[in-house]
């Protein structure tokens, strides 16, 4: 058995069962483990401001409610934009190499937060710029998912991608659980900044605590991860996915699933504080937690039942839950609001897994259909081409979907500023879920479409 001591692996064929059982499985798991750690830290730092922002008024920052929502929203926008270059970086530089670089970049937002949260006289534009750097953490997901998709055979992609994504997504819950605790302890402060905490809060701890963990992630990627030569491609080879119709359809659907998850995760603490002050912000971590835990379940259900079926009914459930949230806002039912919002998080998590499972199947089946009349060499080339394109689409869709991290908090902020409540924003989100439901049925569930356009998709459970 080759140990693959070198950083680059020249021969990699996970579809070969003998290779997979003797060598591939162990190497794939090792890369997956360190990928999850780096992605987990990326998500944690991406959503740091969702909790820190709720505490800024207590330590002397005089920002308006709409400005606070802007601080929460901007990292989502920057993270969405960063996912485009991060997507194309893995085939260009190698998965190991880019995991090291992207993890090291996380030092920037953590140090920036550590410094500025102790200075209440910081002008809003400068604080907004500091918050924007947290978007670097949002980019990690695209490169991580694209990288892991190359390591696993098609039959296991749903579970592997779901596990990788869940390990990252749960970073949102971890940061929202730990940050309120950590900022209350003066001993965590390493005296890099003033050790005095206004109102008994040490907001700088929210940045300091991640610094050693980032260092561990960088070292782990350097020491234990690999680059795959078979995953290398040019920017031009990857850019072709922009011309594919399914790239745009799946990107739109991913706004509805992952965009909802990250957008609600960012807005939930501040939304609770403004609409139901009696509910402690400390419970906000429950939403991202349940949404992250069920994400692998979405991939597993898609493996067994078909991604399109799971996605379709999941959007129906998201619409129903949104109607319930609107009713609870109108009736000022705090318990109902919390329960139904948790259901929204669950459905967003399941949808994340099912939509991502659809992408590799769609592109693999299309490429194999094109090479059906050719020989084995052409089919092998088609599989490799499908892998390159689906990895690019995974990253591209994640970038488009992540814009929900900006649109949802900004939507809530604008709705509250204009009407005094979030009802208008929720109505818009409900209409969007209805569109996603219709698109899923039209493109992937209509029997006439499947038979006429992509007949093999019926059996591959897209």
PyMOL commands that set and color helices and strands:
alter all, ss='L'
color gray80, all
select helices_A, chain A and resi 17-46+48-59+65-93+95-104+106-116+124-132+135-151+154-182+186-188+198-200+205-208+211-224+229-231+235-243+245-275+281-293+295-305+307-331+334-370+376-401+404-419+423-445+447-452+457-460
alter helices_A, ss='H'
color red, helices_A
select strands_A, chain A and resi 8-9+227-228
alter strands_A, ss='S'
color yellow, strands_A
deselect
rebuild
show_as cartoon
